[in-house]
Amino acid sequence: MKYCRILLVDDIYTTGSTVDAIASLLKVNGAEQVDFVCAAIVK
């Protein structure tokens, strides 16, 4: 996974904790860039 660029796709973004955890794990394992898109944001 070294130097990979990752795009995470999710349906609903609530607290961001899942995205943060996954992005951190990917970066620790060599991902160069992690981006995120979602369909809806819950406030």
TIVO-2410 file (N, C-alpha, C; in nm, 3 decimals):
# residues 43
REC num residu      c1      c2      c3 atome chaine
REC   1      M   0.082  -0.119   0.000     N      A
REC   1      M   0.000   0.000   0.000    CA      A
REC   1      M   0.087   0.126   0.000     C      A
REC   2      K   0.214   0.111   0.001     N      A
REC   2      K   0.304   0.226   0.008    CA      A
REC   2      K   0.281   0.321  -0.109     C      A
REC   3      Y   0.269   0.449  -0.077     N      A
REC   3      Y   0.250   0.558  -0.173    CA      A
REC   3      Y   0.114   0.557  -0.243     C      A
REC   4      C   0.017   0.480  -0.194     N      A
REC   4      C  -0.116   0.476  -0.254    CA      A
REC   4      C  -0.197   0.599  -0.215     C      A
REC   5      R  -0.287   0.637  -0.302     N      A
REC   5      R  -0.386   0.740  -0.272    CA      A
REC   5      R  -0.520   0.670  -0.259     C      A
REC   6      I  -0.587   0.690  -0.146     N      A
REC   6      I  -0.709   0.617  -0.114    CA      A
REC   6      I  -0.829   0.712  -0.110     C      A
REC   7      L  -0.941   0.668  -0.165     N      A
REC   7      L  -1.066   0.742  -0.155    CA      A
REC   7      L  -1.165   0.657  -0.076     C      A
REC   8      L  -1.204   0.705   0.042     N      A
REC   8      L  -1.305   0.638   0.124    CA      A
REC   8      L  -1.442   0.692   0.085     C      A
REC   9      V  -1.539   0.604   0.068     N      A
REC   9      V  -1.674   0.644   0.032    CA      A
REC   9      V  -1.770   0.587   0.137     C      A
REC  10      D  -1.856   0.672   0.191     N      A
REC  10      D  -1.952   0.629   0.293    CA      A
REC  10      D  -2.087   0.694   0.265     C      A
REC  11      D  -2.192   0.632   0.316     N      A
REC  11      D  -2.325   0.688   0.291    CA      A
REC  11      D  -2.360   0.801   0.387     C      A
REC  12      I  -2.328   0.784   0.517     N      A
REC  12      I  -2.365   0.885   0.617    CA      A
REC  12      I  -2.246   0.917   0.708     C      A
REC  13      Y  -2.218   1.045   0.727     N      A
REC  13      Y  -2.111   1.093   0.814    CA      A
REC  13      Y  -2.177   1.152   0.938     C      A
REC  14      T  -2.151   1.091   1.054     N      A
REC  14      T  -2.213   1.139   1.178    CA      A
REC  14      T  -2.111   1.208   1.267     C      A
REC  15      T  -2.021   1.133   1.329     N      A
REC  15      T  -1.923   1.192   1.420    CA      A
REC  15      T  -1.784   1.204   1.358     C      A
REC  16      G  -1.759   1.127   1.255     N      A
REC  16      G  -1.626   1.129   1.193    CA      A
REC  16      G  -1.528   1.032   1.255     C      A
REC  17      S  -1.567   0.966   1.363     N      A
REC  17      S  -1.472   0.877   1.432    CA      A
REC  17      S  -1.432   0.758   1.347     C      A
REC  18      T  -1.524   0.702   1.270     N      A
REC  18      T  -1.490   0.588   1.184    CA      A
REC  18      T  -1.393   0.631   1.075     C      A
REC  19      V  -1.422   0.743   1.011     N      A
REC  19      V  -1.334   0.794   0.905    CA      A
REC  19      V  -1.195   0.824   0.961     C      A
REC  20      D  -1.188   0.888   1.077     N      A
REC  20      D  -1.059   0.919   1.139    CA      A
REC  20      D  -0.980   0.792   1.169     C      A
REC  21      A  -1.046   0.691   1.223     N      A
REC  21      A  -0.978   0.566   1.258    CA      A
REC  21      A  -0.925   0.495   1.134     C      A
REC  22      I  -1.007   0.487   1.030     N      A
REC  22      I  -0.965   0.419   0.907    CA      A
REC  22      I  -0.853   0.497   0.839     C      A
REC  23      A  -0.866   0.629   0.831     N      A
REC  23      A  -0.762   0.711   0.767    CA      A
REC  23      A  -0.630   0.699   0.842     C      A
REC  24      S  -0.634   0.700   0.973     N      A
REC  24      S  -0.511   0.685   1.053    CA      A
REC  24      S  -0.446   0.551   1.028     C      A
REC  25      L  -0.526   0.446   1.025     N      A
REC  25      L  -0.474   0.311   1.000    CA      A
REC  25      L  -0.411   0.301   0.861     C      A
REC  26      L  -0.477   0.359   0.762     N      A
REC  26      L  -0.423   0.356   0.626    CA      A
REC  26      L  -0.291   0.434   0.617     C      A
REC  27      K  -0.284   0.550   0.680     N      A
REC  27      K  -0.162   0.631   0.677    CA      A
REC  27      K  -0.047   0.563   0.749     C      A
REC  28      V  -0.075   0.500   0.862     N      A
REC  28      V   0.029   0.427   0.936    CA      A
REC  28      V   0.085   0.314   0.850     C      A
REC  29      N   0.001   0.259   0.764     N      A
REC  29      N   0.043   0.147   0.680    CA      A
REC  29      N   0.090   0.191   0.542     C      A
REC  30      G   0.118   0.321   0.526     N      A
REC  30      G   0.185   0.366   0.406    CA      A
REC  30      G   0.105   0.444   0.304     C      A
REC  31      A  -0.024   0.464   0.327     N      A
REC  31      A  -0.102   0.542   0.231    CA      A
REC  31      A  -0.048   0.685   0.226     C      A
REC  32      E  -0.027   0.734   0.107     N      A
REC  32      E   0.027   0.870   0.090    CA      A
REC  32      E  -0.081   0.975   0.116     C      A
REC  33      Q  -0.203   0.946   0.070     N      A
REC  33      Q  -0.313   1.042   0.082    CA      A
REC  33      Q  -0.443   0.965   0.102     C      A
REC  34      V  -0.527   1.014   0.192     N      A
REC  34      V  -0.658   0.953   0.216    CA      A
REC  34      V  -0.763   1.064   0.206     C      A
REC  35      D  -0.854   1.050   0.111     N      A
REC  35      D  -0.964   1.145   0.094    CA      A
REC  35      D  -1.095   1.074   0.128     C      A
REC  36      F  -1.199   1.153   0.151     N      A
REC  36      F  -1.327   1.098   0.195    CA      A
REC  36      F  -1.442   1.172   0.130     C      A
REC  37      V  -1.542   1.098   0.084     N      A
REC  37      V  -1.667   1.157   0.035    CA      A
REC  37      V  -1.784   1.085   0.101     C      A
REC  38      C  -1.892   1.158   0.122     N      A
REC  38      C  -2.012   1.095   0.180    CA      A
REC  38      C  -2.136   1.153   0.112     C      A
REC  39      A  -2.246   1.080   0.124     N      A
REC  39      A  -2.372   1.122   0.063    CA      A
REC  39      A  -2.450   1.218   0.152     C      A
REC  40      A  -2.435   1.202   0.286     N      A
REC  40      A  -2.511   1.286   0.379    CA      A
REC  40      A  -2.432   1.310   0.506     C      A
REC  41      I  -2.452   1.427   0.566     N      A
REC  41      I  -2.389   1.462   0.693    CA      A
REC  41      I  -2.500   1.483   0.796     C      A
REC  42      V  -2.489   1.413   0.909     N      A
REC  42      V  -2.587   1.424   1.017    CA      A
REC  42      V  -2.535   1.524   1.119     C      A
REC  43      K  -2.619   1.621   1.157     N      A
REC  43      K  -2.578   1.720   1.257    CA      A
REC  43      K  -2.662   1.708   1.379     C      A
***
